[in-house]
Amino acid sequence: MFWNFRRTTAKKRAYFDYASATPLDPRVLKAMMPWLKTEFANASALYKEGVVARKAIEEARRSVAHGLQSKPEEIIFTSGGTEANNMAILGTYLHCRDVLKKERIHFVTTSIEHSSVLEAFEHIRGLGAKVTYVSPEENGIVDAKKVEEAVRPETVLVSVMYANNEIGTVQPIRDIGRLVKAKNPDALFHSDACQAGSYLTLLVNDLYVDLLTLDASKIYGPKGTGVLFKKRSVTLQSIVFGGGQEAGLRSGTEHVAGIVGFAKALTIAQSVKKEETRRIMNFRSRILHELLSKVPELKINGDMEQRLPNNLNICLVGLDAEYAVLRMDALGYALSSVTSCRTLSEDSSSYVIEELYKDASCSKSSLRITLGRFTTEKEIQGLVEALLTVLKR
């Protein structure tokens, strides 16, 4: 049984952008409420109220560690996925440059990572690091062998996202991690798993990861809270300075309510994962069948098998995707054309989709539809009817 999430002031609107942000699950809000209202003390304080807050953080840390089958001290709470990604990448670079005094520092990543990863790599390139970018195949999957081939003796970190935020393709990170470790045991392996939290396994030892990023706002938890799993043997240089919280890596007064909310959201996500995956995949199949039966020239971006169950990314060559999003919005349906981070820039084309086909034919003509925990059958039918109206125009 899923909670009935609806906005009473906008009953006719339907939300299909769960990859961008998920609504706060009422059970998560309930767990957070004491820490938002009465239990407001600083967790670093020595008096009773501070000790109570500290205990709540450590209980949440144990809960998240249990979900990842890691150790509690390997869980670092952050302000979100962006900070966790930056902490992993910049923290590795600075440790290698300033502490280990390495003269040659090399990284490997892919060309379809989230902007918080790609821009972090661009930053350290400006500081002197070398970065190799591996392109995906046309189906949106990165070839693990090509990642392995890019690894050098001086490679210090490989970063490959678990599931793509635009096209939903699931990368073979277990195979990538195994191959990277076999070729260069000293190279760290990081994965941005923000989109994976509700649907894929997060058992870090099985995934061969040394560092893994999660974000509460993608798993029906609060915005402004994330996690970096950092294997105990890994050393990072801090990029945030102050009070030395979170094992000295993330200074700043802890957001107790957000941390408690993250742990609750992750527990719920894992408990409903199988049931939710079946339900969402059924909805997605119905949408796709209806659309293809009426618009056979429609193209699907990314592999349909190795894909998140809630993601559908479609291309109709010649479609003005921005206009289509605005038309759907006017009809009461919220969906997107590119990642929300990308829409802040002047160029609203999808660099992910452009990487698949090596041309711009679909990069400005694609729509992303992502379903979630509160999607209903009635909304699915309405979405299809609205989409067909917009696509046929």
C-alpha positions in Angstrom: 0.0 0.0 0.0 1.4 3.4 -1.1 0.7 6.7 0.5 -1.8 8.9 -1.3 0.2 12.0 -2.3 -1.9 14.7 -3.9 -1.9 18.5 -3.8 -5.4 19.6 -3.1 -5.0 22.9 -4.9 -4.0 21.4 -8.2 -5.8 18.1 -8.6 -5.7 18.1 -12.4 -1.9 18.3 -12.6 0.2 15.2 -12.9 3.9 14.9 -12.1 6.2 12.9 -14.4 9.7 14.3 -13.5 10.7 12.0 -10.7 14.3 11.9 -12.0 14.5 15.6 -11.2 13.0 15.5 -7.7 10.7 13.2 -5.7 8.0 14.4 -3.3 8.7 13.9 0.4 7.1 10.6 1.5 4.8 11.4 4.5 6.5 8.6 6.5 9.8 10.4 6.0 8.3 13.7 7.1 6.9 12.1 10.2 10.3 10.8 11.2 11.8 14.3 10.6 9.2 16.3 12.5 10.7 16.1 16.0 14.0 17.4 14.6 12.3 20.2 12.8 10.3 21.4 15.8 11.4 20.5 19.3 14.7 18.7 19.0 16.7 21.5 17.4 19.9 21.4 19.4 23.4 21.4 17.8 24.7 17.8 17.7 28.1 19.0 18.7 26.9 20.4 22.0 27.8 18.6 25.2 24.6 19.1 27.1 21.6 16.6 27.0 19.8 18.1 23.9 23.0 18.0 21.9 23.7 14.4 22.9 20.2 13.4 21.9 20.8 15.0 18.4 24.2 13.2 18.1 22.5 9.9 18.9 20.0 10.5 16.2 22.7 11.1 13.6 24.7 8.0 14.6 21.5 5.9 14.5 20.8 7.2 11.0 24.4 6.5 10.0 24.1 2.9 11.2 20.8 2.5 9.3 22.3 3.8 6.0 25.4 1.6 6.5 23.2 -1.4 7.0 21.4 -0.7 3.7 24.7 -0.5 1.9 26.3 -3.4 3.9 29.1 -1.0 4.9 30.5 0.2 8.2 28.9 3.3 9.9 32.2 5.2 9.8 32.2 4.8 6.0 29.0 7.0 5.7 29.6 10.7 5.3 26.5 12.9 5.3 26.6 15.9 2.8 24.2 18.6 1.5 23.3 16.4 -1.5 24.6 14.5 -4.5 26.5 17.4 -6.0 28.6 18.0 -2.9 29.3 14.3 -2.5 30.5 14.0 -6.1 32.7 17.0 -5.7 34.0 15.7 -2.4 35.0 12.4 -4.1 36.6 13.9 -7.1 38.3 17.1 -5.7 39.1 15.3 -2.5 41.0 12.6 -4.4 42.8 15.1 -6.5 43.9 17.4 -3.7 45.1 14.4 -1.6 47.2 13.1 -4.5 48.6 16.6 -5.3 49.1 18.0 -1.8 49.7 15.0 0.4 51.1 12.3 -1.8 52.9 14.9 -4.0 52.1 13.0 -7.2 53.4 14.6 -10.3 51.2 12.8 -12.7 47.5 12.5 -11.8 45.1 10.9 -14.2 41.3 10.3 -14.0 38.8 8.4 -16.1 35.2 9.2 -16.5 32.4 9.1 -19.1 31.1 11.8 -21.4 27.5 11.3 -20.1 28.0 11.9 -16.4 25.9 14.4 -14.4 27.1 18.0 -14.7 28.3 17.9 -11.0 30.8 15.2 -12.1 31.7 16.7 -15.5 32.2 20.2 -14.1 34.3 18.9 -11.2 36.6 17.2 -13.7 36.8 20.3 -15.8 37.9 22.2 -12.7 40.7 19.9 -11.8 41.8 19.8 -15.5 42.3 23.5 -15.1 44.5 22.7 -12.0 46.7 20.3 -14.0 45.1 16.9 -13.8 44.6 14.7 -16.9 41.1 13.3 -17.6 40.1 10.7 -20.1 36.4 10.7 -21.2 34.9 7.4 -22.4 31.9 7.7 -24.8 28.9 5.4 -24.5 27.7 3.1 -27.2 24.7 4.2 -29.2 22.4 2.4 -26.7 23.7 4.6 -23.9 25.7 1.9 -22.2 29.4 2.4 -21.6 31.6 -0.5 -22.7 33.5 -1.8 -19.5 36.4 -2.8 -21.7 36.8 0.7 -23.0 36.9 2.0 -19.5 39.6 -0.6 -18.6 41.6 0.5 -21.7 41.6 4.1 -20.5 43.1 3.2 -17.1 46.9 4.0 -16.8 49.5 3.4 -14.1 49.0 7.0 -13.0 45.2 6.8 -12.8 44.0 7.7 -9.3 40.2 7.5 -9.8 37.6 6.2 -12.2 34.1 7.7 -12.0 31.2 6.1 -13.8 27.6 6.8 -12.9 25.4 3.9 -11.9 22.3 5.0 -13.9 22.0 7.9 -16.2 19.8 10.8 -15.0 18.5 11.6 -18.5 18.1 8.3 -20.4 18.0 6.0 -17.4 20.5 3.5 -18.8 22.2 1.3 -16.1 25.9 1.1 -16.5 27.8 -2.2 -15.8 29.6 -0.7 -12.8 30.3 -4.1 -11.2 32.2 -5.2 -14.3 33.9 -1.8 -14.6 35.0 -1.9 -11.0 36.3 -5.4 -11.3 38.3 -4.6 -14.5 39.7 -1.3 -13.0 40.9 -3.1 -9.9 42.5 -5.9 -11.9 44.4 -3.4 -14.1 45.4 -0.9 -11.4 44.7 -1.9 -7.8 45.7 1.5 -6.6 43.0 3.3 -8.6 39.8 4.3 -6.7 36.4 3.6 -8.2 33.6 6.1 -7.7 30.0 5.9 -8.8 27.3 8.5 -8.8 24.3 6.4 -7.7 21.8 9.2 -7.1 19.3 7.8 -9.6 19.7 4.2 -8.5 18.6 4.4 -4.9 15.0 3.3 -5.4 15.5 0.5 -7.9 19.0 -1.0 -7.9 21.2 -2.9 -5.5 23.4 -0.6 -3.3 25.6 -3.3 -1.7 29.0 -1.6 -2.0 31.2 -4.7 -1.8 29.3 -6.3 -4.6 29.8 -3.2 -6.8 33.5 -2.9 -6.3 33.2 0.8 -5.4 35.4 2.7 -3.1 33.2 5.8 -3.2 29.4 6.0 -3.9 27.1 9.0 -4.0 23.5 9.1 -3.0 20.9 11.9 -2.8 17.8 12.0 -0.5 15.8 14.1 -3.0 15.8 11.2 -5.5 14.4 8.6 -3.0 11.5 10.6 -1.5 13.6 12.1 1.2 14.4 15.8 1.9 16.3 18.1 -0.4 19.6 19.3 0.9 20.8 15.9 2.2 23.1 13.3 0.6 25.6 10.7 1.4 29.1 9.8 0.2 30.1 6.2 1.0 33.8 6.3 1.5 35.6 3.0 2.1 37.6 3.1 5.3 40.9 2.6 3.5 40.3 5.7 1.3 41.8 9.1 2.2 40.3 12.3 0.8 41.3 15.9 1.3 38.6 18.1 2.7 37.0 20.7 0.5 34.9 22.3 3.2 36.6 23.8 6.3 35.3 24.7 9.7 34.3 22.6 12.7 35.5 19.3 11.4 32.2 17.4 11.4 31.7 14.2 9.5 35.1 12.8 10.1 36.7 16.1 9.2 35.4 15.9 5.6 32.3 18.0 5.9 32.4 20.9 8.3 29.2 22.6 9.3 26.4 22.1 11.8 24.7 18.8 10.9 21.2 18.9 9.4 19.8 16.4 11.9 16.3 16.4 10.4 17.6 15.9 6.9 20.0 13.1 8.0 17.1 11.3 9.9 15.0 11.7 6.8 17.6 10.3 4.5 17.9 7.1 6.6 14.1 6.7 6.7 13.8 7.3 2.9 16.5 4.8 2.1 14.9 2.1 4.4 11.5 2.6 2.7 13.0 2.6 -0.8 14.7 -0.7 -0.2 11.6 -2.3 1.4 9.3 -1.5 -1.6 11.9 -1.8 -4.4 10.6 -5.1 -5.9 6.9 -4.2 -5.8 7.5 -0.7 -7.0 9.7 -1.9 -9.9 7.0 -4.2 -11.2 4.3 -1.6 -10.9 6.3 1.1 -12.6 7.5 -1.1 -15.4 3.9 -2.0 -16.2 3.0 1.6 -16.4 6.0 2.4 -18.6 5.2 -0.5 -21.0 1.7 0.8 -21.4 2.8 4.3 -22.2 5.4 3.1 -24.8 2.9 0.7 -26.5 0.3 3.5 -26.8 2.7 6.0 -28.2 4.4 3.7 -30.7 1.0 2.5 -32.0 0.1 6.1 -32.8 3.5 7.5 -33.6 5.6 4.7 -35.1 8.4 7.0 -36.1 9.1 7.7 -32.4 12.7 6.8 -31.3 13.6 5.5 -27.8 16.9 7.0 -26.5 18.9 4.4 -24.7 18.8 0.6 -24.1 15.3 -0.6 -23.0 16.6 -3.6 -21.1 19.5 -2.2 -19.1 17.4 0.8 -17.9 15.8 2.1 -14.8 12.2 0.9 -14.7 10.7 4.4 -14.2 12.5 6.1 -17.2 11.3 6.7 -20.7 13.2 9.0 -23.0 11.7 9.5 -26.4 12.8 11.4 -29.6 10.6 12.7 -32.4 13.0 14.3 -34.9 11.9 17.8 -35.6 10.0 18.2 -32.4 10.8 21.4 -30.4 11.3 19.8 -27.0 11.2 23.0 -25.0 7.9 23.9 -26.7 6.5 20.4 -26.1 7.4 20.7 -22.4 5.6 24.0 -22.1 2.6 22.6 -24.0 2.4 19.6 -21.7 2.7 22.0 -18.7 -0.3 24.0 -20.0 -2.2 20.7 -20.2 -1.3 19.9 -16.6 1.6 17.5 -17.0 5.1 18.2 -15.6 7.9 16.5 -17.5 11.3 17.6 -18.9 13.4 17.7 -22.0 16.9 17.7 -20.3 18.3 17.4 -16.8 17.1 20.2 -14.6 20.7 21.4 -14.0 21.0 21.8 -17.8 18.0 24.1 -18.1 19.8 26.8 -16.1 22.2 27.3 -19.0 21.4 29.0 -22.3 22.0 25.7 -24.2 19.1 23.5 -23.4 20.1 20.7 -25.8 21.0 17.3 -24.3 24.7 16.5 -24.3 23.8 13.0 -23.2 21.7 12.3 -26.2 24.1 14.0 -28.6 26.8 11.7 -27.3 24.7 8.6 -28.3 24.2 9.6 -32.0 27.1 12.0 -32.5 24.7 14.5 -34.1 22.1 17.0 -32.9 19.1 15.4 -34.5 17.6 14.2 -31.2 19.4 16.4 -28.7 16.7 19.2 -28.9 13.9 16.9 -29.9 13.7 14.5 -26.9 11.4 14.3 -23.9 12.1 12.6 -20.6 9.2 11.0 -18.8 10.0 9.6 -15.3 7.4 7.9 -13.2 7.4 7.3 -9.4 5.8 6.1 -6.2 2.8 8.3 -6.5 2.0 7.8 -10.2 -1.5 6.5 -10.8 -3.2 4.6 -13.6 -5.5 7.6 -14.3 -2.5 9.9 -14.7 -0.9 7.4 -17.1 -3.9 7.5 -19.4 -4.1 11.3 -19.3 -0.4 11.6 -20.0 -0.7 9.4 -23.2 -3.6 11.4 -24.5 -1.9 14.7 -23.8 1.4 13.6 -25.4 -0.3 12.3 -28.5 -1.9 15.7 -28.9 1.4 17.5 -28.6 3.5 15.1 -30.7 1.0 15.1 -33.6 1.2 18.8 -33.8 
